[in-house]
């Protein structure tokens, strides 16, 4: 899902859940919306170096309600 796709879903009120996950392998963060990771235009998972950077993008899109998961294993 690209940023543009996320905007379309948001405008249609079809976005159910947004999460920021910490990626252990990449030592960074990624945004997951309705189970699909946010991707670049080249269809690669978009990674953020800091939690603040990921949250800033979500706020820019108008998303203020999201979950942060720092540990993704049970």
MDTraj code that builds the backbone (N, CA, C; nanometers):
import mdtraj as md
import numpy as np

residues = "UNK UNK UNK UNK UNK UNK UNK UNK UNK UNK UNK UNK UNK UNK UNK UNK UNK UNK UNK UNK UNK UNK UNK UNK UNK UNK UNK UNK UNK UNK UNK UNK UNK UNK UNK UNK UNK UNK UNK UNK UNK UNK UNK UNK UNK UNK UNK UNK UNK UNK UNK UNK UNK UNK UNK UNK UNK UNK UNK UNK UNK UNK UNK UNK UNK UNK UNK UNK UNK UNK UNK UNK UNK UNK".split()
xyz = np.array([
    [0.0844, -0.1162, 0.0000],
    [0.0000, 0.0000, 0.0000],
    [0.0902, 0.1241, 0.0000],
    [0.0657, 0.2128, -0.0924],
    [0.1439, 0.3358, -0.0988],
    [0.0758, 0.4448, -0.0160],
    [0.1457, 0.5546, -0.0003],
    [0.0892, 0.6675, 0.0743],
    [-0.0390, 0.7166, 0.0071],
    [-0.0401, 0.7154, -0.1238],
    [-0.1582, 0.7584, -0.1996],
    [-0.2769, 0.6653, -0.1726],
    [-0.2513, 0.5335, -0.1715],
    [-0.3570, 0.4361, -0.1407],
    [-0.4136, 0.4610, -0.0015],
    [-0.3248, 0.4908, 0.0927],
    [-0.3671, 0.5146, 0.2301],
    [-0.4565, 0.6377, 0.2374],
    [-0.4230, 0.7426, 0.1625],
    [-0.5050, 0.8635, 0.1608],
    [-0.6444, 0.8342, 0.1071],
    [-0.6526, 0.7538, 0.0001],
    [-0.7821, 0.7191, -0.0592],
    [-0.8677, 0.6425, 0.0413],
    [-0.8078, 0.5443, 0.1087],
    [-0.8816, 0.4673, 0.2093],
    [-0.9258, 0.5551, 0.3258],
    [-0.8404, 0.6474, 0.3647],
    [-0.8726, 0.7375, 0.4749],
    [-0.9906, 0.8278, 0.4385],
    [-0.9878, 0.8818, 0.3179],
    [-1.0970, 0.9688, 0.2727],
    [-1.2289, 0.8928, 0.2617],
    [-1.2218, 0.7642, 0.2292],
    [-1.3417, 0.6814, 0.2176],
    [-1.3837, 0.6217, 0.3518],
    [-1.3131, 0.6573, 0.4576],
    [-1.3384, 0.6040, 0.5925],
    [-1.3324, 0.4511, 0.5931],
    [-1.2420, 0.3960, 0.5134],
    [-1.2292, 0.2506, 0.5012],
    [-1.1052, 0.1968, 0.5706],
    [-1.0295, 0.2820, 0.6353],
    [-0.9085, 0.2403, 0.7055],
    [-0.9453, 0.2009, 0.8478],
    [-0.9205, 0.0747, 0.8818],
    [-0.9651, 0.0242, 1.0112],
    [-0.8587, 0.0313, 1.1196],
    [-0.7349, -0.0091, 1.0869],
    [-0.6308, -0.0152, 1.1893],
    [-0.4962, 0.0266, 1.1313],
    [-0.4270, 0.1124, 1.2045],
    [-0.2943, 0.1574, 1.1642],
    [-0.1989, 0.1290, 1.2801],
    [-0.0847, 0.0686, 1.2463],
    [0.0159, 0.0350, 1.3466],
    [0.1523, 0.0843, 1.3008],
    [0.2360, 0.1166, 1.3985],
    [0.3773, 0.1397, 1.3728],
    [0.4497, 0.0242, 1.4417],
    [0.5234, -0.0518, 1.3636],
    [0.5944, -0.1681, 1.4161],
    [0.7441, -0.1439, 1.4126],
    [0.8126, -0.1953, 1.5143],
    [0.9580, -0.1897, 1.5162],
    [1.0110, -0.3119, 1.4438],
    [1.0958, -0.2902, 1.3440],
    [1.1560, -0.4005, 1.2689],
    [1.2917, -0.4358, 1.3272],
    [1.3011, -0.5515, 1.3888],
    [1.4255, -0.5934, 1.4535],
    [1.5388, -0.6043, 1.3526],
    [1.5094, -0.6619, 1.2365],
    [1.6142, -0.6823, 1.1361],
    [1.6645, -0.5496, 1.0782],
    [1.5755, -0.4559, 1.0575],
    [1.6151, -0.3286, 0.9971],
    [1.6530, -0.2235, 1.0999],
    [1.6233, -0.2511, 1.2285],
    [1.6467, -0.1555, 1.3365],
    [1.5785, -0.0219, 1.3065],
    [1.4583, -0.0306, 1.2508],
    [1.3796, 0.0874, 1.2205],
    [1.2321, 0.0568, 1.2380],
    [1.1493, 0.1476, 1.1923],
    [1.0056, 0.1353, 1.2100],
    [0.9363, 0.1292, 1.0749],
    [0.8205, 0.0639, 1.0733],
    [0.7397, 0.0604, 0.9523],
    [0.5941, 0.0808, 0.9894],
    [0.5184, 0.1346, 0.8951],
    [0.3760, 0.1588, 0.9162],
    [0.2985, 0.0467, 0.8483],
    [0.2024, -0.0095, 0.9205],
    [0.1173, -0.1152, 0.8671],
    [-0.0275, -0.0690, 0.8810],
    [-0.0985, -0.0658, 0.7682],
    [-0.2386, -0.0245, 0.7681],
    [-0.3244, -0.1412, 0.7209],
    [-0.4165, -0.1828, 0.8048],
    [-0.5040, -0.2970, 0.7740],
    [-0.4247, -0.4194, 0.7296],
    [-0.3118, -0.4428, 0.7959],
    [-0.2302, -0.5606, 0.7692],
    [-0.1347, -0.5485, 0.6520],
    [-0.1337, -0.4347, 0.5833],
    [-0.0452, -0.4156, 0.4681],
    [0.0586, -0.3086, 0.4992],
    [0.1858, -0.3368, 0.4738],
    [0.2887, -0.2367, 0.5040],
    [0.2846, -0.1198, 0.4061],
    [0.3199, -0.0030, 0.4552],
    [0.3334, 0.1145, 0.3695],
    [0.4555, 0.0923, 0.2818],
    [0.4388, 0.1155, 0.1506],
    [0.5463, 0.0888, 0.0555],
    [0.5859, 0.2157, -0.0188],
    [0.7055, 0.2109, -0.0753],
    [0.7513, 0.3173, -0.1644],
    [0.6875, 0.2939, -0.3013],
    [0.7107, 0.3855, -0.3934],
    [0.6574, 0.3679, -0.5291],
    [0.7213, 0.2495, -0.6001],
    [0.8350, 0.2028, -0.5503],
    [0.9033, 0.0859, -0.6079],
    [0.8592, -0.0433, -0.5402],
    [0.7526, -0.0354, -0.4604],
    [0.6940, -0.1503, -0.3898],
    [0.7899, -0.2155, -0.2905],
    [0.8737, -0.1336, -0.2281],
    [0.9593, -0.1788, -0.1194],
    [0.9008, -0.1229, 0.0102],
    [0.9109, -0.1984, 0.1175],
    [0.8576, -0.1516, 0.2455],
    [0.9273, -0.0227, 0.2871],
    [0.8486, 0.0778, 0.3169],
    [0.9041, 0.2067, 0.3579],
    [0.9455, 0.1977, 0.5032],
    [1.0701, 0.2323, 0.5305],
    [1.1237, 0.2241, 0.6662],
    [1.1543, 0.3636, 0.7183],
    [1.1361, 0.3793, 0.8486],
    [1.1626, 0.5054, 0.9161],
    [1.2676, 0.4811, 1.0229],
    [1.3630, 0.5718, 1.0351],
    [1.4705, 0.5548, 1.1335],
    [1.4212, 0.5762, 1.2759],
    [1.3219, 0.6635, 1.2914],
    [1.2727, 0.6923, 1.4260],
    [1.1210, 0.6773, 1.4329],
    [1.0735, 0.6544, 1.5525],
    [0.9301, 0.6469, 1.5769],
    [0.8654, 0.7819, 1.5471],
    [0.9350, 0.8888, 1.5807],
    [0.8836, 1.0237, 1.5548],
    [0.8603, 1.0473, 1.4063],
    [0.9504, 1.0001, 1.3216],
    [0.9362, 1.0195, 1.1775],
    [0.8122, 0.9474, 1.1238],
    [0.7884, 0.8262, 1.1718],
    [0.6707, 0.7507, 1.1286],
    [0.5430, 0.8195, 1.1771],
    [0.5419, 0.8623, 1.3036],
    [0.4247, 0.9298, 1.3587],
    [0.3990, 1.0623, 1.2870],
    [0.5041, 1.1319, 1.2509],
    [0.4909, 1.2598, 1.1809],
    [0.4194, 1.2415, 1.0473],
    [0.4527, 1.1345, 0.9748],
    [0.3860, 1.1077, 0.8476],
    [0.2376, 1.0775, 0.8707],
    [0.2073, 0.9990, 0.9727],
    [0.0677, 0.9678, 1.0011],
    [-0.0110, 1.0930, 1.0371],
    [0.0474, 1.1808, 1.1176],
    [-0.0188, 1.3065, 1.1518],
    [-0.0399, 1.3909, 1.0271],
    [0.0575, 1.3924, 0.9367],
    [0.0464, 1.4680, 0.8114],
    [-0.0713, 1.4184, 0.7281],
    [-0.0944, 1.2858, 0.7318],
    [-0.2049, 1.2275, 0.6568],
    [-0.3391, 1.2468, 0.7274],
    [-0.3351, 1.2895, 0.8526],
    [-0.4577, 1.3097, 0.9282],
    [-0.4938, 1.1924, 1.0170],
    [-0.3980, 1.1055, 1.0433],
    [-0.4207, 0.9889, 1.1288],
    [-0.3580, 1.0161, 1.2650],
    [-0.4427, 1.0267, 1.3659],
    [-0.3923, 1.0527, 1.5006],
    [-0.4142, 0.9340, 1.5934],
    [-0.4884, 0.8344, 1.5471],
    [-0.5190, 0.7176, 1.6287],
    [-0.4502, 0.5954, 1.5682],
    [-0.3407, 0.5529, 1.6309],
    [-0.2662, 0.4374, 1.5829],
    [-0.2022, 0.3647, 1.6991],
    [-0.1597, 0.2417, 1.6746],
    [-0.0986, 0.1569, 1.7769],
    [0.0499, 0.1470, 1.7483],
    [0.1307, 0.1486, 1.8537],
    [0.2745, 0.1289, 1.8405],
    [0.3103, -0.0054, 1.9029],
    [0.3739, -0.0915, 1.8252],
    [0.4177, -0.2207, 1.8765],
    [0.5702, -0.2275, 1.8653],
    [0.6363, -0.2287, 1.9791],
    [0.7819, -0.2333, 1.9805],
    [0.8338, -0.3757, 1.9814],
    [0.7521, -0.4677, 2.0271],
    [0.7899, -0.6080, 2.0279],
    [0.6861, -0.6844, 1.9472],
    [0.7267, -0.7432, 1.8355],
    [0.6304, -0.8046, 1.7450],
    [0.6180, -0.9553, 1.7648],
    [0.6959, -1.0154, 1.8559],
    [0.6838, -1.1574, 1.8817],
    [0.6102, -1.1796, 2.0123],
    [0.5524, -1.2977, 2.0276],
    [0.4781, -1.3259, 2.1503],
    [0.5614, -1.4011, 2.2488],
])
top = md.Topology()
chain = top.add_chain()
for i, resn in enumerate(residues, 1):
    res = top.add_residue(resn, chain, resSeq=i)
    for name in ("N", "CA", "C"):
        top.add_atom(name, md.element.get_by_symbol(name[0]), res)
traj = md.Trajectory(xyz[None], top)
